[in-house]
């Protein structure tokens, strides 16, 4: 049998995310993906020359 984790010992259970937290996570991921695509496009058509 596995040993109990710290959460088991303290009796903590993870709480579900609030709707606003889910929205912030989605916005952050969406912004990151959009900026990554923009960076890829810019670096494709304007390569660094030095």
C-alpha positions in Angstrom: 0.0 0.0 0.0 1.3 3.5 -0.8 2.2 6.0 1.9 -0.3 8.8 2.5 0.5 12.1 1.0 0.6 15.4 2.8 -2.9 16.3 1.5 -4.2 13.0 2.9 -2.7 13.7 6.3 -4.0 17.3 6.5 -7.4 16.4 5.1 -7.1 19.0 2.3 -9.1 18.3 -0.8 -8.5 20.4 -4.0 -11.3 22.8 -4.7 -12.7 23.2 -8.2 -11.7 26.3 -10.2 -14.0 29.3 -10.1 -15.6 30.4 -13.4 -13.5 33.6 -13.3 -10.3 31.5 -12.8 -11.2 29.3 -15.8 -11.8 32.5 -17.8 -8.4 33.9 -16.9 -6.7 30.7 -17.7 -8.4 30.6 -21.1 -7.5 34.3 -21.8 -3.9 33.7 -20.8 -3.5 30.6 -23.0 -5.3 32.3 -25.9 -3.1 35.4 -25.6 0.1 33.3 -25.5 -0.9 31.3 -28.6 -1.8 34.4 -30.6 1.5 36.1 -29.7 3.4 32.9 -30.6 1.8 32.8 -34.0 2.5 36.5 -34.5 6.1 36.0 -33.6 6.4 33.1 -36.0 4.9 35.1 -38.8 7.1 38.1 -38.1 10.3 36.0 -37.9 9.4 34.2 -41.1 9.0 37.4 -43.2 11.4 39.7 -41.4 14.4 37.5 -40.5 17.0 38.9 -38.2 20.1 40.0 -40.2 23.1 40.8 -38.1 
